[in-house]
Amino acid sequence: MKNSLILGAMTVAGLAAGVATAGTLEDVQARGKLNCGVTTGLVGFAAPDANGEWQGFDVAVCRAVAAAVLGDASAVEFVPTTGKTRFTALASGEIDMLARNTTWTFSRDVDLKFEFTGVNYYDGQGFMVPADLGVTSAKELDGATVCIQTGTTTELNLADFFRTNNISYEPVPIETNSEAQPLYLEGACDVYTTDASGLAATRAAFENPGDHVVLPEIISKEPLGPLVRHGDNEWGDIVRWTLNALITAEELGVTSANMSDMMAGTNNPEINRLLGTEGTLGAMLGLDADWAAKALAVSGNYGEIFETNIGENTPIGLSRGLNAQWKNGGLIYSPPFR
Amino acid sequence: MTDQHQVAYVRTEMLPEQAPPSSQQGVFKWVRENLFPDVVNSIMTVLALLIIYYLLSGFMPWLFGGVWTADSIRDCREILDAAGREVGGCFAVLTERWNQMLFGFTYPTDQYWRPFTAFLLLPFAVTGLMFMGLIAKAFRILAIVQLCMAALIVVGAMAQGSGLGMAVTPAILAVLAFAISTLAASGTPIVRYLILMTALYPFVAFWLIWGGSILSPLFVMIGLIIGYLVFKRGEAFGFAAGVALGLVATVIVWIIGGQIAGLAPDFLAFEAVRSRDMGGFMLNFILGTVCVSLSLPIGIVLALGRQSDMPIIKIICVVFIEFVRGVPLITLLFVANVVLNYFLPPGTNFDLILRVIIMITLFSSAYIAEVIRGGLAALPTGQYEAADSLGLDYAQATRLIILPQALKISIPGIVNVSVGLFKDTTLVSVISMFDLVGMIRGPILASTEWNGVYWELWGAAILLFFPVCYGISQYSQWLERQLDTSHR
């Protein structure tokens, strides 16, 4: 707050109450900044680096949307949210969009009145156990103590899984992934369960990753994606199609390296439509013609973002798996740009 | 009585003193009496030594074999492996993220000196109040502390090759502290100026930490001064009327000042830093200092209100205290962060730190009110009656007779609440603010480089928190001894 005059601030607040809010796109453009909700820190997905710059897989989505809407990838105000504060932050209008590895579920979509604009990572809940425990399947975990993050869908999935298999467990509730690691390593719990991506990242940070195994069972579907509020479909479209642009670009082979050449025009009409050299897709969204090109210029297409942040050459070392393009047997699939 | 000199077997002069036997003096005596007085205690001593050795043999190699420069935890492990060391801390995370732990990750790096200066000025603001009789000595110690700080920074800057400029402030302040000490020692009545310094400090600190034009804090200060002057005049019509008039005057000045400050946002301005960009230990310190100093006067008012004969005031105070005490702090913080957003019109950005400060202050003032009520209740009725019999009115009696005694009794309780409150400020990490704990739990442990470093980070957090809390408690014990007027 620039002005310390509390009373003045409250007067202004009272006046602002009378001003009706326009669409989110107009708000963002007027503000010149995109308020994007991210996690307070999740390895590979969102965390500030030593210079205080946010980096990560979810962060890249925020930056792409900011670039598409405002033409500036750095015009993002990252609002850190926890598992408990994320939905209120979005519902109250504190943030314009939430890109915080949030699972797309029925009740969040319908009951909490949010709109998931796609899936940027297909995850699933898995189990990690020490190798010397000798467990080969999650169904052998009867009576185990399980470290589990509270306030997430993993908690509910775990209960469901153990109930359907008629086995018992003892939960050890924890707040964040970083708390789970020492607890698990010290043996406070036999099993650590979270999304498979999180397990891989956690295991990669261990001193002896080989001493721990991730069990083959994936007990849930966790489609993670960005989301916006109900009721502003134009804004939802922008976020949805920015993500789709990143995915389509990978499918069509548009990368940050060859994009400038392709901007000159190619003989593939879909690439031309994507990059805005042909057709009026940008105008339909209320954006510039080269909106998708700007989004792609930030950190490349979906595949490039994956590789730099969480791919096999990073310490986290996730393989594409379900998150490969549909042509390569994955689930990543964008509707056509037409 | 016979003459001693005549008796052959009686000495004529004293023998020289002999040293006590070696078993009855020095280290031997101490060791035998304290460590090995009997069999049971000897066994205990040996056991304790073994345990200490066991702990240190694990801790020392970890501490001294640690890695201080590396890019990531994997790098650390490689360096340790290459050196053939079994254990060793990965302290490189502290080297790389130290500034983030102190200031958060969004505070502009080239402006670190501002909160640092505010922090160094804090003892100047409080020493005058806290060590009433011993100003010369206290400021001499303060000068030494500031010099040590400067020296530390110089050493650190030598090691890192940058940041030498930070040492200038503590060096200047050391000279200032020494000057104050000398003045006080020579008998100059300096306390008045020191209290002026205390009164100025909040505004200077705000200006330093948040930046922006100096006009905003200046007008807030002017408003308070004018309010006080009006109160002094209005006191003739009674205490309550004076307060009311003073408040009105203050608010009028604030509103006018707000307009003027809005016109000249760049007048004597530092680069403005938003509350959202505050973080690290600095945030804990801001919240702790502000909330403790605000909740003390509010707590006093609440405690007095609870004892009032006027039913409405009494009911309001009782309901407030009991309600706030019946709610966990974390709930209040969630209200501040999450629920308030629903009530405020969309798009309003009611400062988050301010919201949190209000909530923590409400919380701790309810507790302090109860502590002070205990102090009030402990006063014998005779004190109240004596005040009445002297013809003092309520305000005078409270100010001059009741409160000085009640507050003295309440010191341990107040300090207890303050220390607890300072540590409770780490709870803001749950509402996604990046205080010291939030920084460690969130950004640092979630970075790909440092995911998996725990002991080093939490150890550093302990090293930052412990001296402050221990210092507060030692001070309170000293204060109790100073104010002890009982005739035991």
Boltz contact constraints between the chains, C-beta under 6 A:
constraints:
  - contact:
      token1: [A, 1]
      token2: [B, 275]
      max_distance: 6.0
  - contact:
      token1: [A, 1]
      token2: [B, 351]
      max_distance: 6.0
  - contact:
      token1: [A, 2]
      token2: [B, 212]
      max_distance: 6.0
  - contact:
      token1: [A, 2]
      token2: [B, 272]
      max_distance: 6.0
  - contact:
      token1: [A, 3]
      token2: [B, 216]
      max_distance: 6.0
  - contact:
      token1: [A, 4]
      token2: [B, 216]
      max_distance: 6.0
  - contact:
      token1: [A, 4]
      token2: [B, 220]
      max_distance: 6.0
  - contact:
      token1: [A, 5]
      token2: [B, 254]
      max_distance: 6.0
  - contact:
      token1: [A, 5]
      token2: [B, 258]
      max_distance: 6.0
  - contact:
      token1: [A, 7]
      token2: [B, 254]
      max_distance: 6.0
  - contact:
      token1: [A, 8]
      token2: [B, 258]
      max_distance: 6.0
  - contact:
      token1: [A, 13]
      token2: [B, 348]
      max_distance: 6.0
  - contact:
      token1: [A, 16]
      token2: [B, 345]
      max_distance: 6.0
  - contact:
      token1: [A, 16]
      token2: [B, 348]
      max_distance: 6.0
  - contact:
      token1: [A, 17]
      token2: [B, 345]
      max_distance: 6.0
  - contact:
      token1: [A, 21]
      token2: [B, 346]
      max_distance: 6.0
  - contact:
      token1: [A, 40]
      token2: [B, 432]
      max_distance: 6.0
  - contact:
      token1: [A, 40]
      token2: [B, 442]
      max_distance: 6.0
  - contact:
      token1: [A, 41]
      token2: [B, 442]
      max_distance: 6.0
  - contact:
      token1: [A, 41]
      token2: [B, 443]
      max_distance: 6.0
  - contact:
      token1: [A, 41]
      token2: [B, 446]
      max_distance: 6.0
  - contact:
      token1: [A, 42]
      token2: [B, 446]
      max_distance: 6.0
  - contact:
      token1: [A, 43]
      token2: [B, 446]
      max_distance: 6.0
  - contact:
      token1: [A, 43]
      token2: [B, 448]
      max_distance: 6.0
  - contact:
      token1: [A, 43]
      token2: [B, 451]
      max_distance: 6.0
  - contact:
      token1: [A, 47]
      token2: [B, 443]
      max_distance: 6.0
  - contact:
      token1: [A, 47]
      token2: [B, 446]
      max_distance: 6.0
  - contact:
      token1: [A, 47]
      token2: [B, 447]
      max_distance: 6.0
  - contact:
      token1: [A, 48]
      token2: [B, 105]
      max_distance: 6.0
  - contact:
      token1: [A, 48]
      token2: [B, 443]
      max_distance: 6.0
  - contact:
      token1: [A, 50]
      token2: [B, 96]
      max_distance: 6.0
  - contact:
      token1: [A, 52]
      token2: [B, 105]
      max_distance: 6.0
  - contact:
      token1: [A, 52]
      token2: [B, 106]
      max_distance: 6.0
  - contact:
      token1: [A, 80]
      token2: [B, 432]
      max_distance: 6.0
  - contact:
      token1: [A, 81]
      token2: [B, 432]
      max_distance: 6.0
  - contact:
      token1: [A, 82]
      token2: [B, 432]
      max_distance: 6.0
  - contact:
      token1: [A, 85]
      token2: [B, 338]
      max_distance: 6.0
  - contact:
      token1: [A, 85]
      token2: [B, 432]
      max_distance: 6.0
  - contact:
      token1: [A, 88]
      token2: [B, 338]
      max_distance: 6.0
  - contact:
      token1: [A, 92]
      token2: [B, 341]
      max_distance: 6.0
  - contact:
      token1: [A, 92]
      token2: [B, 342]
      max_distance: 6.0
  - contact:
      token1: [A, 93]
      token2: [B, 346]
      max_distance: 6.0
  - contact:
      token1: [A, 94]
      token2: [B, 341]
      max_distance: 6.0
  - contact:
      token1: [A, 176]
      token2: [B, 441]
      max_distance: 6.0
  - contact:
      token1: [A, 178]
      token2: [B, 441]
      max_distance: 6.0
  - contact:
      token1: [A, 178]
      token2: [B, 445]
      max_distance: 6.0
  - contact:
      token1: [A, 182]
      token2: [B, 454]
      max_distance: 6.0
  - contact:
      token1: [A, 205]
      token2: [B, 451]
      max_distance: 6.0
  - contact:
      token1: [A, 205]
      token2: [B, 452]
      max_distance: 6.0
  - contact:
      token1: [A, 315]
      token2: [B, 448]
      max_distance: 6.0
